[in-house]
Amino acid sequence: MPIIRIIGPGRAGTSLARALAEAGWTVLPPLGRGDDLTAAASGTDVLVLAVPDDALADVAAAVRPVPATVVVHLAGSLGPDVLAPHPRRAALHPLVALPDAETGAERLRSGITFAVAGDPAASDIATTLGGTAVEVPDDARATYHAAASVAANHVVALLGQVERIAGAIGLPLEAFLPLARAAVDDAGRVGPRRALTGPAARGDWQTLARHLDAIPAAERAAYRAGVGLALHLTVGAGHGSAPGTAGTSGTAERQGVEPPDHEPAGGISPAVPAVRAART
């Protein structure tokens, strides 16, 4: 079986080391801060740099190249070129959160998608772990990683807002998690546009205005941004009929979608142009 060494014993590095060890690979002891990296590529088939993105170039340069060793990084937004001067280099980004070694190893072997580029060894690692390798070229990796960040980080940030708003009236975040899980499941099952429910989907401006009046002022900007994203689904160009307007196009007249006469303290004006544009 292949021999692998990992530089960077953090959450990603230890998760990958554990997952590959469980898959039968020989995993050498990791190298970390303060270790001499000069010979790190010697005696290994694969050397993984599980270090912060901005440190990749320096760490790669500190390792003496070995022609037969594939050097791999785990960064989502960068291509393999950052690993020069190593002749065999690749990018392998697991599309999953790795909070700790045990959970991370389990998730890495759960059939996830890996964004790969460069040497075919990256795809081999994805296959070894039971995952799907998707080729993402260098010029598309920043866009890919932006989507990944929205899927993970922004969802968590929105749940933080749920926790704050609900906590103000004594309700725990846990009460809302089944609702959030069902919404994510529905988006995967029928697509985000068809899964969208609630006042923005219905064009219920009076309810949206009451929401903005009720929540703390510090939460209104994020709430309005969320309404804008929902409206983009319902009336954005190319999305077809909006909810409640079966048989009409997304740019047709939509009943009930009008900004209220009363503009609440937080305002809803950032969302209004999207609706007005869809009505012209």
Buried (B, 14 or more C-beta within 10 A) or exposed (E): EBBBBBBBBBBBBBBBBBBBEBBEBEBBEBBBEEEEBEEBBEEBBBBBBBBEBEEBBEBBBEBEBBEEBBBBBBBBBBBBEBBEEBBBBBBBBBBBBBEEBEBBBBBBBEEBBBBBBBBEBBBBBBEBBEBEBBEBEBEEBEEBBEEBEEEEEEEEEBBEBBBBBBEEEEEEBEEBEEEBEEBEEBBEEEEBBEBBEBBBBBBBBEBBBBBBEEBEEEBBEBBBEBBBBBBBBBBBEEBEBBBBBEEEEBBEEBEEBBBBEEEBEBBBEEBBEBBEEBEE
